[in-house]
Amino acid sequence: MEKKRVVITGMGAVTPLGLDVESTWNGIKEGVSGVGPLTRVDADAFPMKVAAEITDFDPGSFMDKKEARKMDRFTQYAVAASLMALKDSGLEINETNAPRIGVWIGSGIGGMETYEQQFHNFIEKGQRRVSPFFVPMLIPDMASGQVSIITGAKGVNSCSVTACASGTNSIGDAFKVIQRGDADAMITGGAEAPITNMSIAGFCSAKAVTHNEDPATASRPFDANRDGFVMGEGSGILILESLESAQARGAHIYAEIVGYGASGDAHHITAPAPGGEGGARAIQMALDDAGLKPEDIQYVNAHGTSTPMNEKFETMAIKSVFKEHAYNMAVSSTKSMTGHLLGAAGAVEAIFSIKAITEQLLPPTINYETPDPDCDLDYVPNKARNAEVDAVLSNSLGFGGHNATLIFKKYV
């Protein structure tokens, strides 16, 4: 069976750096941090004092306010980013094409805020005060469900839940749906709203988040003094489309998605496999899927969480696949600016990977001050850099041993 070429025709984002792709990308180019003091909950209750929160988001700007109240914030973010991406693509969904347009949006933990609110209602007021919308607001697939309902997309509707790899797996899975001919277009990406009491408590107990109280320097991937990730929130959405569909309607094409790899560590619930072995297999699978050689890649958007173990093992994974070329290409972590958006991270980073191609610009890793002997690649320290970028590889890793890799290429 001939594989269809798949291109990106639209993008939308809601992030700690901005409420659209343009403002978010401008922040990335300028090396701006979206991290600030933790305000959504009582910071005094936690050792974590900073977060990459979204401010000034009004769901009523994108959807009916009554309907928005039936959605957890992660779903609101996904709906907003999806509508922006559709508008950007110029793709109009109607009765004729709706069955050939699908939705695949991932989330790592879904409606945690809704769970906490409704649990308090149950404990304090009893079963009858639990909202009838509790379950539909909670479940991670509801971002896809609501986007489908609001846009009218009737094709395959799914959700990948693979912790912090959810957004990347969702895009890769949606890519394959179009590639094999089961859809003409997909609305795909990830969404997360995890800045809640229980989420923070859990990650603090797992010793995964930073104790650095300075928002400006807390997220510092690949730096020797990194001590944990900064929790973030938001959504990133792509419109993937078959090349034939995009050409038929004269759509603007940002880039082409050409490779997807996914693997499991079969090692530990939170720690990466020794030597980054699982991540390396996902990288190699993506290269093989794309029909590319290691030296064809100019830039890697790393998972780069700002945790001691991740960067060491991700660097090892990159070097095991790319060999000497690892020292001839750029690697950076945009989480230094956005924080870690968990299930939305890979989707937002897919947008940055595509923008790196369209603008021929390497995003920086900010707060890079003290080199780590275990991390000895070019991490584009502190300032963006102009460069020739034809192909970009983006990595995501998740609790449970999930590894996912995407490759984007300049469209020609």
N, C-alpha and C positions, 0 to 999 in steps of 0.2 A: 504494500500500500504506500502510495506516495505521500510523504509528509507535507502538509501545507505550511507555508511560511507565515509567521505570526509577527505582527508589528504593534507598536504602542501608538495610539492616536489621541489619548487624553490622559490627564493626570489631575488629581485633586488631593489636598492635604489639609489637616487640622493638626497643628503641632505646637509645642511650647515656644517655637520661634515665630509662629505666625498662623493666621487663620486661612491661608491659601498657599499654593505652591510658590508663587513669586516672592512673598515676604519671607517664607521659610528658607528658600534658596538664597535670598540676599543675606540672611543671617549666616548661613553656612559659608558663603563666599567671604564674608567679612570677619569670620571667626568669632561670632557673637555667641555667648552662652545663654541658653534658655533656662538655666538652673537658677532657682531663687530659694528663699526661706520656705520651709514647709508651713503652709497656711490652711490647707483643706481639713486638717485634723489638728488636735492639740499636740504640738511638737514636744511639749514638756513630758509627754507620756512615753517618748521613744528616744533611743540613742541616735536615730536618724533625724537630722534637723533640716535637711534640704530636699528639694524635689524639683522636677521639671514640670510645673503645672501649666495648664492652659487657662488663660485669663480672657475675659471679655467675650467669651463664646455665647452667642444667643441662638439657641435652637430654633426660635421663632423666625429667624431670618431664612431658614431653609425648609421648614415644615410647619404644618398646623400645630399651634401650641397645645391644643387638647391632645393630639396624637403624640406629641413629644413627651407629655407627662406619662405616657404608657411605655416609654422607652428608658432603659438605663443609659447613662452617659456614653458608654462605649458604642451603643447603637446610634445615638444621636450624632456622634462624631463620624461614624461610618456613613450615615445617610448624607450628612453635609459634604463629606469628601467625595462621595459617589456622584452627587448632583453636580458638584464642581467639575469632576472629571468628565461626566457626560456632556456638560455644556462646552467644555474645552474641546472635546472630540467632534462636536457637531453631529453626533449620532442621535437620531430620533427614533424612538421605539414606538411602533404602531402595531396594529393587529396582524399585519402581514409578516413582519420580521420578528415579533416578540418570541415565538417558539425557538428561534435560532440565536437568541441573546440570553446568556446565563449570568449567574452571580456566584462568586466563590470568595467569601470574605472570612478570614480566620480571626480567632481571638484566643488568647492563652487562658484567661480565667473568667471571661464573660462578666456578668452583672454582679460583681462582688458588693458594690455599694447597695444595690437593691436587696441582696441577701441580708446584709447587716440591718438595714432599715426594717425589713419585714420580720426578721427574727426578734427584734426589739418589740415590734407590735404584738407578736405572738406571746412573748414572755410577759409583757406588761398588761395586755388587754385581751388575750385569748385568740382562739382560732378564727372567730368571726371578723376580727379586725385585720386579718391578713388579706392583702389585696388579691382580687381575682386575676390580676395581671402579673402576680409575683413570678410564676414559672416562665411565662413568655418574656418577661423582662430579664430574667436571670440567665437563661440558656445561651451559650456562646454562639449558636447558629442564628440567633435572632437578628444579628446585623445583616446577614444575607437575606433572611426572610423579609425584614422590613424594607430593605433596598429593592427587592423583587416586587413587593406590593406597591411601593411608592412609584417605581419607574415603569412597572408593567412588564418587566423582563420575565419570560416564561420558560426559558431554557433551563439547563441543568442548574440546580440551586444547592450549594453545599458549603461546608465550613471545615477547614483543617484546624484541629486543636492539637498543636505540638509545642506547647509552651512558647518559648521565645523564638521558635522557628515557624510559628503559625502563619505569619504574613508571607514569608518566603515560600513555604510549602503550598499555600493557597494560590499564589501566583504561578508557581510551577505546575500545579495540578490543573489550573485553568488554561495554561499554555498548552498542555497536552490535550485537553478537550477540543480546542480549536485545531491543533495540529493533526489530530486523527479524523477531523471532519464532523464532529458532533455538535459544533456551534460555529457561528460566524463571528461572534463577539462575546467577550466576557467582561463583566465588571468585577474587579478582583483586587484583593489587598488584605489589610488587617486593621483591627481596631482594638483599643484597650483603654480602660479607665480604672486603674488599679490603686489609686492613691486613696486608700481607705484604712480604717483602723486595723482590721484583721489582716489585710494584705501586708501592711507595713510591719505589724507584729510578727507575722510569719517569716518574712524575709530578714528581719532583724534577728530572730531566733536562729535562723539558718546561717547567720553571719555573712550574708551575701551583699549587704548594702554598706555604703560608706558611713564612717563616723566623722568625717571631715565636715566641720560646721561652716566652712567658707564656701558659699555658693559659687564664687568665681573660679575656684580651683578644685572643687570636689570630684568632678568627673575628669579623670586623667589617664585614659587608656595608654598602655605601653610604657608609661612612666614608672620608674622603679618604686615610687612612693604611692602608687595606687593602692587603695584599701577596700574597694567595694563599689558597686554600681550606684548610680543615682536613678531613682524611680521616676519614670516619665509617663505621659499619657497622650493619646491622640489617634489619628488614623491616616493612612496613606492608601490611595486607590488609583489603579491603572485601568484604562480601557484597552484591553487586548483585542485585536481584530485580525482576521485572516487578511493576507495581502490583497487577495482578490476583492474582498469586501471593501477594504480601505480605498483601493484604486477605483473601484466602481463608483464610489460617491465623492471622489476627489478629496479625500481627507488628508490633513497634514499628518505626516508620519515623523514621530520623534526619533525612533530607533527600532531595531528589530530584537526580539528575544530569541535566542538561538540554542540555549543549553540549560538543562535542569538536572541536578543530581541530588539524591536523598539517601541517607544511610542511618543505621542505628549502631550505637556503641556497644550495646549488650554488656555494659560495664558497671554503671553506678547511677543512682537516681539523680544526683546533682553534679558530680564531678565528670569532666571529660575523660575519654579514654587516654591511657598513657601514650605520649608522643603525638597526640592529636590524630590517632590512627583512623577513627571514624570520620572526622572532618576531612581528612586527606582523601578518603574514598569518595566522599560526596563531591569534592572538587574535581577529582579525576573523572567521575561519572559525568559531570557537567561538561567538561572539556570534550569527552568522547561523544556526548550527545550533540554538541555543537560542531563536531568535526574540526576542532581547533587544536593547535599545539600550545604548550605552555608559553612559548615565546610570542604568541599572538596576543597575549593579554598585557595591557599597559598599566592597569590599575586594579587593585583589589579593595573593595569597600569591606573592611573586616567587621566581624561580629564585635570585637573590641569593647568589652563591657566595663573595663576599668577594675576588673577583679584580678587578683594575683595569678590564679590558675589559668583563666581563659587565655590571656595574651601569650603566656608561655607556650601553651599547647597549640594555640592557633598559629603562632609563628612556626612551630615545628611542623605542623600540617602543611603550611604553605611551602616551606623549604623542602619537605619530602616530595612534593609533587613538582614544584617549579625548578628544583635544583639550583644551578648557578643563576638562572634567570630571575630567581627571587630577589637577587641583589640589583637587578637592572630595571625593576618596575617599582611603582609606588604602592604603598599600603597605608590606608588611614582609617580612623574610626570617627565617624560623625556623631557617635554617642557622646563624645567629648563636649558637644554643643547641645544636643537634643535630650541628653539623658537616655535611659534605656526604656523604650516604649513597649517592652515585653512582646506580646503577640502582634503589635503593630510595627515593631522595629524594622523587620525585614522589608515591609512594604514601603515605609518612608525611605529606607535606604535604597530601595530599587529606584525611587524617584531621583535620589541624589546620583545614583550610578548613571541614569539616563541623562541627567543634566550635565554630568561630567563629560559625556560624549558630545552633547549638542553645543556646549560652550567651550569645549577643549580646556577644561579646568579641573585640577586635582583638589578636592576638598581637604582641608587641613585636619590634623589632630591637635587641638589646642591643649594648653596646660602641659605640654611635653617639655619638661625641664631637666630631669635626671635620667639619663639612659640606663636601661636594664640590660645587663650582659646577656640575658636569655632572649632578649628581643633586639635583634641587630639588623633590622631591615630599614628601608626608607619609609618612615611613617608620616611624611609631609608635615614636619613640625611647625605648628603655630600659625602658619600663613598659607593661604591657597596659592597654587602655582599653575601657571599656564603650561600646557603640555599637549603633545599630540596623543589623542585618545581615540582609538578605534574600537576597542573591546574592553569591557569591564566585567569583572567577576565579583559577585556579592555573596558573602557568607552569613549564615545564621545557625546558631546552636541552641538547643533547648533542654531543660530538665527532662530526664527520662532517656537521655542519650540520643536525641534527635539532631541530625545534621542536615542542612539544606543549602544548596548553592544554585545561584542563577547566573547566567551569562547574557549580557546585552551587547549589541554590536551596532556600529554605525550603519544606517540604512543606505544601501546603494542599489 
